[in-house]
Amino acid sequence: MILPPVRYVRPQSVAEAASLLAAIDGAAVLAGGQTMINALKLDLVQPTALVDVHRLEELRGIEVADDGSLVIGAATTYAEIAASPVVRHHQPSVADMAAGLVDRQVRNRGTIGGNCCLNDPTNNFPPLLTALGAWFHITSTAGWRSITADTLFAGSLATALRPGELLMSVRLKPLPEGTRIVHRHLQLAADSWALARVVVRLDVIDGRVEDARVVLGAVPGSPLRLATVEQALLGHPADTRLTDAALTAFDEADVETVGDAHASAAYRLEMTRVQLRRALDDAVERSVAA
Ligand SMILES: Cc1cc2nc3c(=O)[nH]c(=O)nc-3n(C[C@H](O)[C@H](O)[C@H](O)COP(=O)(O)OP(=O)(O)OC[C@H]3O[C@@H](n4cnc5c(N)ncnc54)[C@H](O)[C@@H]3O)c2cc1C
């Protein structure tokens, strides 16, 4: 497949990138290009120009803020995140997610910002960052703002980003002691889309669930928080009965799944249930072991 002709610009700063995005009607951000280039070849998108931010130093890198939050630049690649001892120490689930993503080629080019701004329902990071309660720092010629994951992710392939806005960084506050994060997913091959994805977060204090987040991927509206399942977990002792309580709530939640050439809707629903059960069992096991 041949790329259609498209204007390409490489700004030298975030300010210049924001100016270009504001000045060129229909311009799009290019980060790792792992989705954008394929979408261009398939004529799924028709930007008037590509504003390449992949090498902007201001968008790259990993640091710990004064309040202990982990801040990851939007153009930081999966490979850089996976290799970072800082991420491993502060948010091990993020390091694991980056290390397990697709293959070496995609990990070397793809960025956490691109993953979030695309918000494909099968993408890895949106459900995890929703469970972690991430904040997103966004800039444009109009100024900057910070929004939560619950706000940024606005449904499949949709975000709250406005035209001309650039995602700068992802910010993750330290997790309370006693928090367990478990990610489970099912995919047919390393480079195929997930059929089911579940992220469970349990904040356990004195053997009880103080707070819970249960987030699905690979379903319509991903990342999808299951409020009734979270409610069923609140205050529950962190033991094996917790899984039964959550699965009962899951069965009553009428989760929608979609069938396609890879799997039927019923199979995806059942596999989502299986991933949820495994994630909860794992979270409980880790709580007991801690
Ligand atoms: C074979 C293959 C398999 C894959 N499998 C998976 C998988 O299993 N799970 C998964 O999560 N991903 C998967 N991907 C997608 C991959 O993770 C992409 O890297 C990701 O979706 C987009 O990141 P990117 O940096 O390449 O962004 P790009 O492709 O450059 O951009 C993606 C979108 O985000 C926008 N964007 C990017 N950065 C910013 C920013 N800073 N501010 C505003 N908008 C921005 C772009 O304008 C574009 O709309 C796969 C890709 C390939 C090629």
The ligand as a Gaussian input file, in Angstrom:
#p B3LYP/6-31G(d) Opt

LIG

0 1
 C        0.758000      -4.873000      14.226000
 C        0.244000      -3.947000      15.290000
 C       -0.393000      -4.480000      16.412000
 C       -0.838000      -3.645000      17.425000
 N       -1.437000      -4.207000      18.544000
 C       -1.765000      -3.400000      19.577000
 C       -2.273000      -3.956000      20.800000
 O       -2.460000      -5.163000      20.952000
 N       -2.558000      -3.105000      21.813000
 C       -2.356000      -1.746000      21.698000
 O       -2.596000      -1.026000      22.655000
 N       -1.900000      -1.202000      20.553000
 C       -1.598000      -1.991000      19.511000
 N       -1.133000      -1.432000      18.347000
 C       -1.204000       0.047000      18.179000
 C        0.019000       0.700000      18.737000
 O        0.046000       0.532000      20.122000
 C        0.051000       2.180000      18.408000
 O        1.371000       2.553000      18.762000
 C       -0.888000       3.113000      19.141000
 O       -2.228000       2.790000      18.910000
 C       -0.708000       4.538000      18.643000
 O        0.495000       5.070000      19.131000
 P        1.490000       5.826000      18.189000
 O        2.485000       6.492000      19.072000
 O        2.013000       4.930000      17.145000
 O        0.561000       6.999000      17.598000
 P        0.190000       7.444000      16.113000
 O       -0.168000       6.285000      15.276000
 O        1.246000       8.358000      15.588000
 O       -1.108000       8.318000      16.450000
 C       -2.310000       7.701000      16.873000
 C       -3.378000       8.783000      17.101000
 O       -3.084000       9.562000      18.262000
 C       -2.923000      10.950000      17.942000
 N       -1.813000      11.432000      18.784000
 C       -0.637000      10.794000      19.003000
 N        0.083000      11.455000      19.928000
 C       -0.648000      12.541000      20.295000
 C       -0.438000      13.601000      21.220000
 N        0.676000      13.700000      21.957000
 N       -1.393000      14.551000      21.345000
 C       -2.533000      14.485000      20.593000
 N       -2.800000      13.494000      19.719000
 C       -1.860000      12.535000      19.555000
 C       -2.635000      10.969000      16.440000
 O       -3.014000      12.186000      15.838000
 C       -3.476000       9.791000      15.949000
 O       -4.819000      10.170000      15.822000
 C       -0.673000      -2.240000      17.302000
 C       -0.045000      -1.687000      16.177000
 C        0.407000      -2.537000      15.179000
 C        1.095000      -1.921000      13.983000

